[in-house]
Amino acid sequence: MTVGGLNFSCPRCNNPLFFTFRLADQGDSMTREIHCPGCKTTWRVGLDIHPK
């Protein structure tokens, strides 16, 4: 299991955004919607875990 967090800035208003995630194993993926409180934009963030 892979657990972590992503911290990035909103591309529109540069507001800091953060979310946590949990992926089970290789081949697992997820999509999450992040709502920016600054510019009210909804961003869709996709994560997957795979070998190099």
DOVEXSE-108754 format. One record per atom (N, C-alpha, C, O): residue in one letter; x, y, z. Coordinates in Angstrom, 3 decimals. Example, Ala and Ser with C-alpha at 12.3 -4.5 7.8 and 13.67 -1.06 7.14 Angstrom:
2
(site 'A',(13.190,-5.690,7.800))
(site 'A',(12.300,-4.500,7.800))
(site 'A',(13.200,-3.300,7.800))
(site 'A',(14.236,-3.319,8.465))
(site 'S',(12.850,-2.250,7.080))
(site 'S',(13.670,-1.060,7.140))
(site 'S',(12.900,0.030,7.870))
(site 'S',(13.409,1.138,8.039))
END
This chain:
52
(site 'M',(0.838,-1.172,0.000))
(site 'M',(0.000,0.000,0.000))
(site 'M',(0.885,1.238,0.000))
(site 'M',(1.877,1.306,0.726))
(site 'T',(0.517,2.212,-0.821))
(site 'T',(1.233,3.476,-0.899))
(site 'T',(0.312,4.580,-0.382))
(site 'T',(-0.808,4.741,-0.868))
(site 'V',(0.781,5.327,0.589))
(site 'V',(0.015,6.424,1.180))
(site 'V',(0.861,7.679,1.085))
(site 'V',(2.070,7.628,1.309))
(site 'G',(0.246,8.800,0.756))
(site 'G',(1.012,10.034,0.664))
(site 'G',(0.120,11.233,0.503))
(site 'G',(-1.098,11.149,0.662))
(site 'G',(0.725,12.330,0.193))
(site 'G',(-0.001,13.575,-0.013))
(site 'G',(0.634,14.358,-1.140))
(site 'G',(1.833,14.248,-1.392))
(site 'L',(-0.169,15.139,-1.805))
(site 'L',(0.319,16.005,-2.872))
(site 'L',(0.044,17.444,-2.480))
(site 'L',(-1.047,17.787,-2.024))
(site 'N',(1.043,18.267,-2.666))
(site 'N',(0.927,19.687,-2.391))
(site 'N',(1.316,20.409,-3.671))
(site 'N',(2.423,20.221,-4.177))
(site 'F',(0.415,21.236,-4.202))
(site 'F',(0.714,21.968,-5.426))
(site 'F',(-0.055,23.280,-5.414))
(site 'F',(-0.893,23.503,-4.540))
(site 'S',(0.224,24.144,-6.373))
(site 'S',(-0.432,25.446,-6.460))
(site 'S',(-1.444,25.439,-7.593))
(site 'S',(-1.216,24.831,-8.639))
(site 'C',(-2.551,26.113,-7.381))
(site 'C',(-3.583,26.241,-8.400))
(site 'C',(-2.990,26.956,-9.615))
(site 'C',(-2.391,28.021,-9.464))
(site 'P',(-3.144,26.392,-10.814))
(site 'P',(-2.602,27.041,-12.010))
(site 'P',(-3.246,28.390,-12.329))
(site 'P',(-2.639,29.207,-13.022))
(site 'R',(-4.445,28.636,-11.846))
(site 'R',(-5.120,29.911,-12.134))
(site 'R',(-4.749,31.029,-11.172))
(site 'R',(-4.418,32.137,-11.592))
(site 'C',(-4.807,30.727,-9.862))
(site 'C',(-4.619,31.810,-8.881))
(site 'C',(-3.423,31.598,-7.957))
(site 'C',(-3.164,32.427,-7.084))
(site 'N',(-2.697,30.507,-8.136))
(site 'N',(-1.503,30.201,-7.348))
(site 'N',(-1.802,29.911,-5.874))
(site 'N',(-0.900,29.975,-5.039))
(site 'N',(-3.049,29.596,-5.551))
(site 'N',(-3.436,29.232,-4.194))
(site 'N',(-2.878,27.832,-3.880))
(site 'N',(-2.968,26.944,-4.727))
(site 'P',(-2.306,27.614,-2.690))
(site 'P',(-1.796,26.288,-2.362))
(site 'P',(-2.929,25.277,-2.172))
(site 'P',(-3.915,25.565,-1.493))
(site 'L',(-2.785,24.093,-2.773))
(site 'L',(-3.773,23.027,-2.666))
(site 'L',(-3.078,21.774,-2.142))
(site 'L',(-1.902,21.549,-2.429))
(site 'F',(-3.793,20.965,-1.383))
(site 'F',(-3.218,19.765,-0.792))
(site 'F',(-4.285,18.683,-0.704))
(site 'F',(-5.437,18.971,-0.379))
(site 'F',(-3.909,17.443,-0.990))
(site 'F',(-4.801,16.321,-0.713))
(site 'F',(-3.984,15.076,-0.419))
(site 'F',(-2.834,14.957,-0.843))
(site 'T',(-4.589,14.149,0.312))
(site 'T',(-3.943,12.886,0.644))
(site 'T',(-4.519,11.779,-0.228))
(site 'T',(-5.622,11.898,-0.762))
(site 'F',(-3.760,10.709,-0.359))
(site 'F',(-4.217,9.594,-1.174))
(site 'F',(-3.715,8.280,-0.604))
(site 'F',(-2.773,8.242,0.187))
(site 'R',(-4.370,7.200,-1.027))
(site 'R',(-3.965,5.847,-0.664))
(site 'R',(-4.185,4.962,-1.888))
(site 'R',(-5.307,4.846,-2.381))
(site 'L',(-3.118,4.341,-2.372))
(site 'L',(-3.193,3.425,-3.504))
(site 'L',(-2.785,2.036,-3.027))
(site 'L',(-1.815,1.885,-2.285))
(site 'A',(-3.524,1.037,-3.453))
(site 'A',(-3.327,-0.314,-2.936))
(site 'A',(-2.003,-0.929,-3.381))
(site 'A',(-1.194,-1.321,-2.539))
(site 'D',(-1.770,-1.019,-4.679))
(site 'D',(-0.593,-1.718,-5.180))
(site 'D',(-0.335,-1.318,-6.620))
(site 'D',(-1.048,-0.481,-7.173))
(site 'Q',(0.678,-1.909,-7.228))
(site 'Q',(1.005,-1.628,-8.618))
(site 'Q',(-0.229,-1.818,-9.494))
(site 'Q',(-0.937,-2.816,-9.361))
(site 'G',(-0.483,-0.888,-10.366))
(site 'G',(-1.650,-0.946,-11.246))
(site 'G',(-2.858,-0.222,-10.699))
(site 'G',(-3.838,-0.039,-11.420))
(site 'D',(-2.820,0.195,-9.444))
(site 'D',(-3.949,0.913,-8.857))
(site 'D',(-3.915,2.367,-9.318))
(site 'D',(-2.844,2.918,-9.574))
(site 'S',(-5.072,2.976,-9.421))
(site 'S',(-5.153,4.387,-9.800))
(site 'S',(-6.382,5.019,-9.165))
(site 'S',(-7.281,4.325,-8.692))
(site 'M',(-6.404,6.332,-9.162))
(site 'M',(-7.541,7.058,-8.621))
(site 'M',(-7.634,8.417,-9.278))
(site 'M',(-6.639,8.940,-9.781))
(site 'T',(-8.809,8.983,-9.274))
(site 'T',(-9.033,10.353,-9.727))
(site 'T',(-9.782,11.070,-8.612))
(site 'T',(-10.730,10.536,-8.037))
(site 'R',(-9.345,12.275,-8.320))
(site 'R',(-9.982,13.039,-7.259))
(site 'R',(-10.214,14.464,-7.737))
(site 'R',(-9.383,15.028,-8.449))
(site 'E',(-11.341,15.046,-7.347))
(site 'E',(-11.621,16.445,-7.667))
(site 'E',(-11.168,17.313,-6.509))
(site 'E',(-11.486,17.045,-5.351))
(site 'I',(-10.421,18.358,-6.839))
(site 'I',(-9.915,19.307,-5.854))
(site 'I',(-10.563,20.651,-6.148))
(site 'I',(-10.520,21.129,-7.282))
(site 'H',(-11.164,21.261,-5.131))
(site 'H',(-11.832,22.551,-5.284))
(site 'H',(-10.937,23.647,-4.714))
(site 'H',(-10.598,23.630,-3.531))
(site 'C',(-10.559,24.593,-5.560))
(site 'C',(-9.719,25.703,-5.119))
(site 'C',(-10.594,26.722,-4.393))
(site 'C',(-11.574,27.201,-4.963))
(site 'P',(-10.262,27.060,-3.152))
(site 'P',(-11.057,28.053,-2.424))
(site 'P',(-10.814,29.486,-2.915))
(site 'P',(-11.624,30.377,-2.659))
(site 'G',(-9.698,29.704,-3.619))
(site 'G',(-9.377,31.052,-4.091))
(site 'G',(-10.197,31.470,-5.300))
(site 'G',(-10.903,32.477,-5.256))
(site 'C',(-10.109,30.696,-6.389))
(site 'C',(-10.785,31.078,-7.636))
(site 'C',(-12.027,30.226,-7.911))
(site 'C',(-12.676,30.398,-8.943))
(site 'K',(-12.364,29.307,-6.996))
(site 'K',(-13.565,28.453,-7.103))
(site 'K',(-13.513,27.496,-8.294))
(site 'K',(-14.560,27.047,-8.760))
(site 'T',(-12.324,27.174,-8.795))
(site 'T',(-12.176,26.246,-9.908))
(site 'T',(-12.094,24.828,-9.362))
(site 'T',(-11.475,24.600,-8.323))
(site 'T',(-12.704,23.884,-10.046))
(site 'T',(-12.597,22.473,-9.696))
(site 'T',(-11.578,21.827,-10.620))
(site 'T',(-11.701,21.900,-11.842))
(site 'W',(-10.581,21.200,-10.035))
(site 'W',(-9.534,20.525,-10.790))
(site 'W',(-9.677,19.028,-10.591))
(site 'W',(-10.008,18.579,-9.494))
(site 'R',(-9.434,18.257,-11.625))
(site 'R',(-9.457,16.803,-11.530))
(site 'R',(-8.011,16.327,-11.584))
(site 'R',(-7.293,16.586,-12.550))
(site 'V',(-7.596,15.627,-10.531))
(site 'V',(-6.224,15.143,-10.411))
(site 'V',(-6.244,13.629,-10.517))
(site 'V',(-7.019,12.972,-9.822))
(site 'G',(-5.405,13.066,-11.374))
(site 'G',(-5.318,11.624,-11.544))
(site 'G',(-3.976,11.097,-11.074))
(site 'G',(-2.928,11.664,-11.385))
(site 'L',(-4.018,10.008,-10.324))
(site 'L',(-2.806,9.350,-9.835))
(site 'L',(-2.829,7.891,-10.243))
(site 'L',(-3.892,7.271,-10.265))
(site 'D',(-1.685,7.339,-10.564))
(site 'D',(-1.574,5.902,-10.745))
(site 'D',(-0.215,5.453,-10.267))
(site 'D',(0.713,6.256,-10.173))
(site 'I',(-0.095,4.185,-9.966))
(site 'I',(1.165,3.634,-9.501))
(site 'I',(1.541,2.512,-10.463))
(site 'I',(0.761,1.589,-10.701))
(site 'H',(2.757,2.610,-11.014))
(site 'H',(3.229,1.637,-11.995))
(site 'H',(4.754,1.572,-11.957))
(site 'H',(5.395,2.514,-11.491))
(site 'P',(5.341,0.488,-12.433))
(site 'P',(6.798,0.370,-12.418))
(site 'P',(7.426,1.270,-13.476))
(site 'P',(6.773,1.649,-14.448))
(site 'K',(8.681,1.603,-13.280))
(site 'K',(9.417,2.435,-14.248))
(site 'K',(9.745,1.662,-15.489))
(site 'K',(10.360,2.202,-16.408))
END
